[in-house]
Amino acid sequence: MSDFQRELATAIGRATGAGFEVRSRETAPGGDISQSFRLGDGTRSFFVKTQAAARLDLFEAEAAGLAELAAANAVRVPRVICFGIAAGTAYLVLEYLALESRGDAARLGRQLAQQHRVSAKRFGGARDNWIGATLQPNAWTDDWIDFWRERRLGLQLKLAAKNGYGGTLQRDGEMLMARLDSFFANYRPAPSLLHGDLWGGNHGFLAEGAYDLSCPSGHRKSEYPCGEPVIFDPAVYYGDRECDLAMSELFGGFAPAFHAAYREAWPLDPGYATRRTLYNLYHILNHANMFGGGYATQAHRMIAQLLAELG
């Protein structure tokens, strides 16, 4: 057993109050940012994500976001077991949940609407976090338009300029930011508790027989019904609820029943159809800054579309 696994097993045992000895390790999908795997001792299993020690703050922010979503008592999220540094490697340990891509999508829609009704006095959050590998500043702001201009689009456009995406992208981006008020002429969003990175790959549904194997005694199967929705890998802050809805449509992956149930629980403003592009522009710019490729071109097309909407 490596020093890392030995120290990690000790940390898990301390956090759960029951000794843990690593008997199995299986690679698990965990996105583009962290390495991830499943650790088991023959009885219990845990989901583990790792990063360089210097990136521990990424896991601290994720753990805080998961805790805030769990406190909303709306959509299920994985329980945080522990996080820290072992043998020079940052780690985050979560309960392991066996997930499938299909389940009770309508329930997810209703639960997300319930989560969005959890509000705050201002927009932002108690701490900064990360959207992918990019720092996401969340300093509290009274005005939503200022927040979106300065801490979302403005930040991404500055990063794009540093990454070599200048010229017309910057020119048109500045024009768009100067006219943001026009997209909110008859719409004043309230601060809603957002997942913040709600693309299709960050949700799933409990599979048949998905016990909570991270508890020493386990739970009855009836407590974890097949098909229960789960969301994970958040970038939590308080903002316009339309942001989560927009990203859920950006790359697909959410069943029609999800969208229908959400709208039944909390109908959307007619202007959402246009603001959807405005909100997804943030994520496409972030993809351009992280991955390059054709995302910068896509972002410029979106900016042009939004400017055309304004006439």
Secondary structure, 3 states (H helix, E strand, C coil): CCHHHHHHHHHHHHHHCCCCCCCEEEECCCCCCCEEEEEECCCCEEEEEEEEHHHHHHHHHHHHHHHHHHHCCCCECCCEEEEEEECCEEEEEEECCCEECCCCHHHHHHHHHHHHCCECCCEECCCCEEECCEEECCCCECCHHHHHHHHHHHHHHHHHHHCCCCCHHHHHHHHHHHCHHHHHCCCCCCCEEECCCCCHHHEEEECCCCCCCCCCCCCCHHHCCCCCEEECCCCCEEECCHHHHHHHHHCCCCCHHHHHHHHHHCCCCCCHHHHHHHHHHHHHHHHHHHHCCCHHHHHHHHHHHHHHHHC
